[in-house]
Amino acid sequence: MCGGKPDLPPATDPKVEREQADADAASAANAKTAELRRQRQRQSLLAAGSGGATGGAPATTSVMAYGKDKLGS
């Protein structure tokens, strides 16, 4: 019987919470999309053989280049 109000958590606005959740979801989706884009770019660079560990040379020779000297014999 202290006469004080009970300790209630502060009232939150559902609209603000929803907007914050939407912003968080959009941020997470954008980060995931950016990471996927970086992965695809790395894979395409590796497949093309540009730069990386091969020093700019293609990782493999093409079938056309391999059989070029044997063509027509």
C-alpha positions, 0 to 999 in steps of 0.5 A: 500500500505504498500508493505508487504506480506499478513498474510497467515497461514503457509503452511502445508504438506498434507503428514505430516497431513495424517500421524499425523491423522493416528497415532491419529486414531491408538492411539484412536483405541488401547485405545478403544480396551484396554478398551474393553479388560479390561471390558471383563476381569472384566466381566469374573472375576465377572461371575467366582466369583474369588475375588471381593466383594464375597471374592473369593467365587462363586457368585452363586452355580452351579446346580450340586452343588445344587442338589448333595445331592439329586442325586439318591434319 
